[in-house]
Each structure stands twice: as C-alpha cells, then as structure tokens.
Amino acid sequence: MIRIGADELILWLRKNGIAINITNDGRHGLGRLIYELIVNQLGGQKVAHSRPSHWTNTTEYGRFNLPKTSAQYQIGINRLDVLYSTISTW
C-alpha cells in the first residue's frame, strides 16, 4: 500500500495540462472524481479527510490553482498504473 494525497494528484494533473477546466472541489470537482476512482473503482481507502497541503513554492500554488487542503488515501502500489492512466484522460 502507498499513501497518496488528492493534492499530489491534482498537482500532477495541473502540471501536465490535464483537467484544467475541472475545479478542485471535493463535492463536485476533482476531489470527488479522485475519491470515486480510488475508493469505488480501485479498492483504496480514504484515510484522512482534509489535511493541509504543503506547497513549498507559492508561485506554483497560484499558477496551478492547487488546493490548500486535501484528502489522503491508501491504494495498492499495483493500482498506480490504472490510477494515473485514468486521471490522464480527464
């Protein structure tokens, strides 16, 4: 198992120009999509609801519209390829 935050996935999406028209919102946007994918489709589990994100570069925070807090998940390492393959289509 690996622990991964929705903030890390959102950073990856934004840096790669993916899902730029989807908000970060945990109820309707990327946060919700990430939850549905990890928990409902890939068998992972949510381990924390809203942890502060640790962005060391505030320019990157604004440039990529990154979240200030995010949920944390555990997912099997063998599921990471499906996770990234799926979110790369958003």
C-alpha positions in Angstrom: 0.0 0.0 0.0 1.0 3.6 -0.7 -0.4 6.7 0.8 -1.2 9.4 -1.7 -3.0 12.7 -1.4 -5.5 14.2 -3.7 -3.3 17.3 -3.7 -0.4 15.3 -5.3 -2.7 14.0 -8.0 -4.1 17.5 -8.7 -0.6 18.9 -8.9 0.3 16.2 -11.4 -2.8 16.9 -13.5 -2.3 20.7 -13.5 1.5 20.4 -14.3 0.6 18.2 -17.3 -2.2 20.4 -18.5 -4.9 17.9 -17.7 -8.3 18.6 -16.2 -7.7 22.3 -16.3 -11.4 23.1 -16.6 -12.4 21.0 -13.6 -12.4 22.6 -10.1 -10.6 21.2 -7.1 -13.9 20.9 -5.2 -14.2 17.8 -3.1 -18.0 17.6 -3.6 -18.3 18.1 -7.4 -14.8 18.5 -8.9 -11.5 16.7 -8.9 -11.7 15.9 -5.2 -14.9 13.9 -5.9 -13.6 12.3 -9.0 -10.4 11.2 -7.2 -12.5 9.8 -4.3 -14.8 7.8 -6.6 -11.8 6.4 -8.6 -9.6 5.4 -5.7 -12.3 4.2 -3.3 -15.1 2.9 -5.5 -13.1 1.6 -8.5 -9.6 0.8 -7.4 -10.3 -0.6 -3.9 -8.3 2.0 -2.0 -9.4 3.7 1.2 -9.7 7.3 2.4 -7.5 7.7 5.5 -7.9 11.4 6.1 -10.5 13.9 5.1 -8.8 17.3 4.9 -5.1 17.7 5.6 -3.2 20.8 4.8 -1.2 20.7 1.6 2.5 21.5 1.9 3.3 23.6 -1.1 6.9 25.0 -0.8 6.5 27.3 -3.8 3.6 29.7 -3.6 4.1 30.7 -7.2 3.3 27.1 -8.2 0.3 27.2 -5.9 -1.2 30.1 -7.7 0.0 29.1 -11.2 -1.6 25.7 -11.0 -4.6 26.5 -8.8 -3.7 24.0 -6.2 -5.8 23.1 -3.2 -4.9 24.3 0.3 -6.2 21.0 1.9 -6.9 17.6 0.5 -8.0 14.1 1.4 -5.4 11.4 1.8 -5.8 7.8 0.5 -4.1 4.4 0.7 -4.0 2.4 -2.5 -2.2 -0.7 -3.6 1.0 0.0 -5.4 -0.1 -2.3 -8.2 -3.0 0.0 -8.9 -1.0 3.1 -9.6 -0.7 2.5 -13.3 -4.5 2.3 -13.6 -4.9 5.4 -11.3 -2.6 7.6 -13.5 -3.9 6.1 -16.8 -7.4 7.0 -15.8 -6.8 10.5 -14.5 -4.7 11.3 -17.6 -8.0 11.1 -19.6 -9.8 13.8 -17.5 
